[in-house]
Amino acid sequence: MAIDLNWKYIVAIVLQAGVIVYFVMQAKKNKAAKAKGPVADKYMDLRNLAISITPQQLKLEIPSTHILVYGIVMDWDMGEDIVTLCAYINGAANMYFRSGDAIIGGGKNKVVGEAAVDFVIMARDLLDRAIPTTTTDLPSPGCVRFHFLTNQKIYAAQENINFITNGTSPWIKLFESGNLVMTAMRDMRNSEPK
């Protein structure tokens, strides 16, 4: 049984690595095609906007007596690039790369929207493992950081990607859920007319 479970993790990680390699290659192509400019500033502006979005901007009414996760931002430092995935309970989803690429409007696609909602719902179940934060730093090298957006404050958690890939992290399922959103967004982009 343990061997079967390990193979499942290995297969999942290999698939996820393929998704990330695709996005990194796309980002490198876009970076090479663009003239040097304030790409990093634009990335940070988009990321900060994603983290600061409020329930009111999403047209959500959340009673102040409850803490509710309405969005999650997952930042993954992959060494050469950082990918930021933003997903909200209304199905909206965007993805930004520090190298300059972006996929926006993912929630308009049914598959992406459903995956985004599932990602946020899974984040709700893990909120008690995160800690309240007043900063929204990028992850450390080789790490993934989750920012849980709630109607009262932002919570954060960071994990070393090695613990996710070796199957010892409590954040595996959330990371995999985020990767499902990323895969759906990649498929959406690939199906768009060129």
C-alpha positions, 0 to 999 in steps of 0.5 A: 500500500505504501509503495502504491501511495509513493507511486501516486505522489511520484506520478503527481509530481512528474505531471506537476513538473511538466506543467511548470516546465511548460509555463517556465518555457513560455515565460522565457519565450515571452521574456526574450521577445519583450524589450527590457522594461519594468517587468518585475514591477508590473508583476509585483503590482499584479500580485499585490492587487490580487492579494489586496482584493476585498470581498466587496470587490468580488461582490461577496457578503460575508458576516463579520462574525465569521472568518471566511476564506474567500481567496488564496494566492499561491506563490511558488519560487522555482529558482529561475522564476516565480509563479503566482496563482490567484483563485477566489471563491467566485471562480475567478483565477489569474496566474502571473510570472515574475518573468512577465507572462500572465494568464488572466480571466481564467474564471470565465472558463468553466473548468478553471472556475470549478478548479479555482472554487475547489482550491479555495474550499480546500484552503478553508479546511487548512486555515487553522494550519496557517498563521496571521500575517501583516506582510505578504512576502514572496516565498524563500527560494525552493518554497511555496507560500500560500496566502489565505485571504479572509474577511478579517485578515490575511493568513500565510503558510510556507513549505519547502517544495522538497517536503511536498515532493517527498510526500511528508508535507501537510500542504500536499493536497492544497498544492496539488489543488493549485496545480489543477487550477494551473493545468486548467489555465494552461489548457484554456490558453492552449485551446485559444485561437492563435 
